[in-house]
Amino acid sequence: MTIELHRHLPVETLPVEILPADPVRMPLSSRSPVSGAAGSDPSGDTGSARRRAVTDRLSDIARQPLLPASVIIVAVVIGWALVPQLFTSYGPYDGDPASSFLPPSAEHWFGTDRLGRDLFSRTVYGARTTLMATLLAVVIAFVIGTVVGLLAGFAGGFADTAIMRVVDVFLAIPSLLLAMVVVSVLGYSTQNIALAVGISSFAAFARVMRSEVLVVISSDYVKAAYGLGVRRPAVVLRHVVPNSLNSVLALAALEVGTAVLAVASLGFLGYGAPPPEPEWGLLVAEGRDFVAVHPWISIMPGVALALVVIATHRISASLRKDRRR
Amino acid sequence: MSTTDTREDVATPPGTADPLLRISDLAVDYRVKHRGWSPAVRGVDLTVEPGELVSLVGESGSGKTTLIHGALGLLPTNALVRRGTIAFSGVDVTGWNDKRMSLVRGNYVGYIPQDPNTSLNPVKRIGQQVIEAVRFNEPRADRTGRRAAAHRAAALESLQTAGLTNVERVFDQYPHELSGGMKQRALIAIALAGQPRIIVADEPTSALDVTVQRRILDHLVRLREDLGLGILLVTHNLDVALDRSDRILVMQEGLIVEEGPVRTVLEHAKSPYTRRLLAAAPGRRGRLEPTSGRRAAPDETPERPTPNVLEARGLSKTYRLRGPGRHGLAALDGVDLDLREGTTHAIVGESGAGKSTLASILVGFTTADQGIVRLGGRDLTTVDRRQLREIRRDLQFVFQNPFTSLDPRFTVSRLIAEPLKAFGLVTDPARRTERVVELLAAVALDASYLERLPSQLSGGQRQRVAIARALALQPRILVLDEAVSALDVSVQAQILQLLVDLQAAYGLSYLFVTHDLGVVRLIADHVTVMKDGVVVESGSVDRVLTAPAHDYTRELLAAIPGSDPTPTSSRHDQRRTG
């Protein structure tokens, strides 16, 4: 059969009109971006290689300008929680009636409250309560979620369906509401807040863990382990769990920010530590009555809280991006 | 450029006009994070004349895909064209930006991508995807006047040219409704839609079955002859290249190490690498002999056959398909199999033949609906999990893909020690390491690999580790499911040699599942040919491969690349003289 498909395009129909107008076309090599620095050798001499490595790192930072700032913020706040006395000379409970309601100044960075207590000092000391509760909450959510997800993914069938429907119920209830119910049942305290926030956020961990487990148990290397005569518990502990945890750990980093916010919210509502404890949510709540006249009492701890949440989210996002690469 | 009006000169002998594609001294580097640049293509010259089929052969990592992506302006952003020029019919396109290159791609050069299963848009009908290619590539002058009907007609014509029958139906189908071969033809139709003068095909058949591969390649050759196209065929399979092309370029580590007409390369290969590739190609060798000397397997006689170590009788397996109106899919239907002691039994078939299902039933990963599997007097289909675990000491499995069958977090020593620990065989850690080193030595790796992770090993090394792990329990039988299919030919040859040597040393029996009859010839004693879950033919390799009793076996044999005794040379001569 002859095919009439080909009425060949003449070469002139190639877009010649957009060829560069200048008669002397530069050879490609002289236009390549690194040839000026490295010559024809791709690896380059050591000096320019080092220069390029530095440039690379700088450009990485330029692409994620908030990352170093986020790391610094989180590091400082962890410092507050560990050794608060290094960061402030005032005690968190030391009131001075003569200096109440002072606005932020060189003397009192965050200003003072109704009783003349230094707000910066209370924020620094409060970091420990808030961060401990957050950490505990995330650990609880991580452990419960991982175990539940592992069971569901590994058991499969009816057990999987049953477990995951319960998890769906937990996902359906707004987590703050759920946490409030749990604290109401257990009693008001910072530990119970941590427990409540943990319970109300385990569902996300369970979902991620289950889907990772499903991928891993259908992989060849798990099949191979069975084929080699490895017993079930050993397969789960040595192959399934370690290979499933990656994504769950990235989620944990993300959950830290959310948990800080949840812990502070419950503190703000009065479910947590009683006054005069310097818990961040409570600090914000204490300034509530004076917002119109002395706004810094609520704003300064609130800004600290917001910065920590944003910073942890930023770090978690860059962790996930690194994993994808 | 005014001298290169090639409208009428398709038949012009090469040399008087500019070639369709000329790549001169092209070098491409990839950016390696924080460590500068690593060269992938290091100065390559290549030309394709009208009506010429040029093959670019190389193993994975040789830079062949980078080279053609460079020629088409499809390089990723982390690649850098360091030097060299690319010209299509004398028009220098070096350094053109994407927008200008898109006027060349499709119109002038058609590209056929590697994997038909991932290269079509799954949510668009085939027809729409071809029409897209027709519309984007029509000459600017025509662009206003043409109507949808004309586009449709052009798309249908293109599908027909690509060798599809019943094009009206295919036009309205989605990719998932087509077989792999049909999808590849649809991709060829898309490549032809812009009425290109040169086709660049990147491993167009490596994801397809041999018989389909043969038909697709036959069609490409016919297109070249009918339309006077130039074809640049990129392949890792030297036999495919030798069968079909006019000229061959062999690429290794970013350089062309061999170039010439097929016959010259075949008979007087200059580069040692080409000679090694030729030697490794399974199509042109006989049975592998162990390096140690004679085979350990006893010569069998009709009166006194060697005893079976594994036998299967009447195995059937039906998969239930979901969805309304669907019934079961019979993956296996009454399959019998005998594996004799110290021999290799190959199971051959194309995708969907049920050979992987059979293998996984034989080792107890899957249960059969009917039938029995006997291993040393015990029926494998009735044992419970604990007994199966004991049986596993005699029966080990090697997976197809060494990139997924090793836990990425385990070091080599932990991987190989795992079965030893699981059965509590060697409890003393120092002795265990000793045993692991022994096993590594058996697969020709040394102790320096002990602490490496799978990601730090090449494909061949990984498969060696997987084999060492399977040998750790000193099994009598190894079931190898496509164990060399994911490897480059030269690595494949090494692993096959290793298997033959291990068989001689330990008296192992192999059940070797493969789609490649060429490999069967190299290592098997007996062969079972399967199609659609049924055994088509079974017998000794000598008998089945030389005097096949069944048409399907004959078809398979004819489709092996390199099986045709006088391939391109005669066709080539006719074309040149005629």
Boltz contact constraints between the chains, C-beta under 6 A:
constraints:
  - contact:
      token1: [A, 3]
      token2: [B, 161]
      max_distance: 6.0
  - contact:
      token1: [A, 3]
      token2: [B, 226]
      max_distance: 6.0
  - contact:
      token1: [A, 5]
      token2: [B, 161]
      max_distance: 6.0
  - contact:
      token1: [A, 6]
      token2: [B, 195]
      max_distance: 6.0
  - contact:
      token1: [A, 6]
      token2: [B, 227]
      max_distance: 6.0
  - contact:
      token1: [A, 8]
      token2: [B, 7]
      max_distance: 6.0
  - contact:
      token1: [A, 10]
      token2: [B, 5]
      max_distance: 6.0
  - contact:
      token1: [A, 10]
      token2: [B, 7]
      max_distance: 6.0
  - contact:
      token1: [A, 11]
      token2: [B, 4]
      max_distance: 6.0
  - contact:
      token1: [A, 11]
      token2: [B, 89]
      max_distance: 6.0
  - contact:
      token1: [A, 13]
      token2: [B, 139]
      max_distance: 6.0
  - contact:
      token1: [A, 14]
      token2: [B, 91]
      max_distance: 6.0
  - contact:
      token1: [A, 15]
      token2: [B, 100]
      max_distance: 6.0
  - contact:
      token1: [A, 15]
      token2: [B, 103]
      max_distance: 6.0
  - contact:
      token1: [A, 18]
      token2: [B, 100]
      max_distance: 6.0
  - contact:
      token1: [A, 28]
      token2: [B, 94]
      max_distance: 6.0
  - contact:
      token1: [A, 28]
      token2: [B, 95]
      max_distance: 6.0
  - contact:
      token1: [A, 29]
      token2: [B, 83]
      max_distance: 6.0
  - contact:
      token1: [A, 42]
      token2: [B, 29]
      max_distance: 6.0
  - contact:
      token1: [A, 42]
      token2: [B, 37]
      max_distance: 6.0
  - contact:
      token1: [A, 42]
      token2: [B, 39]
      max_distance: 6.0
  - contact:
      token1: [A, 43]
      token2: [B, 36]
      max_distance: 6.0
  - contact:
      token1: [A, 44]
      token2: [B, 36]
      max_distance: 6.0
  - contact:
      token1: [A, 49]
      token2: [B, 36]
      max_distance: 6.0
  - contact:
      token1: [A, 53]
      token2: [B, 34]
      max_distance: 6.0
  - contact:
      token1: [A, 56]
      token2: [B, 34]
      max_distance: 6.0
  - contact:
      token1: [A, 220]
      token2: [B, 399]
      max_distance: 6.0
  - contact:
      token1: [A, 220]
      token2: [B, 404]
      max_distance: 6.0
  - contact:
      token1: [A, 220]
      token2: [B, 405]
      max_distance: 6.0
  - contact:
      token1: [A, 221]
      token2: [B, 405]
      max_distance: 6.0
  - contact:
      token1: [A, 221]
      token2: [B, 406]
      max_distance: 6.0
  - contact:
      token1: [A, 221]
      token2: [B, 407]
      max_distance: 6.0
  - contact:
      token1: [A, 224]
      token2: [B, 405]
      max_distance: 6.0
  - contact:
      token1: [A, 227]
      token2: [B, 397]
      max_distance: 6.0
  - contact:
      token1: [A, 228]
      token2: [B, 418]
      max_distance: 6.0
  - contact:
      token1: [A, 228]
      token2: [B, 419]
      max_distance: 6.0
  - contact:
      token1: [A, 229]
      token2: [B, 389]
      max_distance: 6.0
  - contact:
      token1: [A, 229]
      token2: [B, 392]
      max_distance: 6.0
  - contact:
      token1: [A, 229]
      token2: [B, 419]
      max_distance: 6.0
  - contact:
      token1: [A, 229]
      token2: [B, 422]
      max_distance: 6.0
  - contact:
      token1: [A, 229]
      token2: [B, 423]
      max_distance: 6.0
  - contact:
      token1: [A, 230]
      token2: [B, 422]
      max_distance: 6.0
  - contact:
      token1: [A, 239]
      token2: [B, 407]
      max_distance: 6.0
  - contact:
      token1: [A, 242]
      token2: [B, 409]
      max_distance: 6.0
